[in-house]
Amino acid sequence: MSIRQTGVTDIVLPVSSEPVSGFKVRRVLPSRYGRMVGPFVLFEQMGPAVFNTSQGLDVRPHPHIGLAAMTYLIDGEIVHRDSLGKVQALRPGEVSWMTAGSGIVHSERTPPEARASGSNFFGIQAWVALPCRHEEAAADFAHYSEPDIPRTCARGVEFTLIAGASDGLVSPVRTLSDMVFAEIVLTGGARYQVKPEHHERAVYVVAGEVEIVGRPGSFREAELILLGPGAEIVLKAPAFHSTRLMLLGGEPFSEPRHVYWNFVSSSTERIEQAKTDWRERRFPEVPGEEEFTPLPED
């Protein structure tokens, strides 16, 4: 039985980037199999990590254009600060959605209380490219508490819809394109059918392993499973172990997207302008932050 006969088109293995704040980041988008899944241009796993006393996450102020960025925590806590003057703590089950548009600068750090006692950290970061007509939209930041996020739990399946629409649910997160972004937790032996509601879809294994009914073998942690258009696959957790997954996808854009560092755009000229603006300190500053992240060498 071929991979394509079971609805799977490719399997993407993670690439480990340079350690951030002492822990590894595993990235599966972009990859050599494709730069995007629907509007998603970046997807990576941060941690898990254990911070000792005085340690923590320290992502210095850095800029973005042309995208919406989201960090979803499984464990730990971070504080977001941005050039709009927003200061927001993010905890597991909550959603912060930052629309960069024409430009925003932000930092992410472990809060002082967690740094003083030591803490755990485990999360997912994703970037979504904006449609051409919204690439230069005004920057925005919105936070949603855990009770605001739609969640269902039945027959051993906990489905949390972070953004978009799926399974009869609609997230309150204001996105600018059609998409799905969800967390799926399966108890031992539980099954979940991935709906064919979006043209491009992928499933990322955060923890544990997962099988696809009708296909031999299983997929393991940090693997991204690319699904064929319209395929109605059924995911199954091992009999005695739970599995945590992320579902992502949406409608593809007709125009390609260019990615350089933290900049995403349909125009290479716009990215060059953003590089110049950051190098010459034309982006707005983050109140309360004094550090600066240099533009990486080409």
C-alpha positions, 0 to 999 in steps of 0.5 A: 500500500503506497503512502498516497493511498492512505491520504498521506503525501509526505512526512517532514522530519524536523530540523533543529535550529540553534538553541534559544535560551538554552533549549532546542527549537525543532522546525518543520516549516518551511521545509524542502517538501514545501514552504507552506501548508495553506497560509502557514509559513513557519511551524516549530516546536520550542522545548520541552525545557526545564529552567533552573532558578534565574533561567528563562526564555529571553527573546529580545525585541525583534520586528515582523511584517506581513504575517500573523504570529502565534505562540501556543503553550503546553507548559510554562508562562511567558510575557509578551511586550510589543511596540503597540504598548501591549503587555500580556502574560500567556499561559497554557490554553490561552491564545495570543494572536499578533498581526504584524501587517505593516510592522510590529516589534515584540519580545517574549520573556519568562516572567520574574516570578517563574524565573525566581523559582525555576519553571518548565517551558513547552510550546508551539510557534506558528506564523501565518502569511497575510493575504496580499490585500492585508499585508500592510494592515495596521499592526494589532494584538489580541489575547483570548482567555482559555474559556473563550477558545472552543473545545470539545471532549468526547470518546477520548478525544479533546479537540481545541480549536485555536483559530479558524473553523473545523468540526462545527466549531468557529474560533473567536480569533480574528484571522484574515484568511480561511484556515484551521489551527487546532490541538488534538489530544487522544487518550489510549486507543482513541480515534479522530477523523480529520475533516476534508474542510480545507484544501491543504492540511497537515498533522504535527506529532507533539508528544507520543505517536499516532497511527493512520487507520489502514496504513502500517506503522506509526508517526512519532514525535516532531514529525509533520504528516502532510495530507492530500486534498480531500483525504478523510483519514482517521488518526488513532492513538496507541492502545495504552498511550495518549497522543498530543497533535496539532492540526494546521491548514487552509486555502493556499495563496495564488501568489508565492511568499518570500521569507527573510528572517522575521519578514514575510511578504509577496514582494522582495522589494518590501522585504528589502525595505524592512531590512533597511528600516530595521537596520536604521532603527525606523521601526517603533520601539517596545516600551520598557525594552532596551536590547536590540536584535541585529539584522542577521548577515545575508 
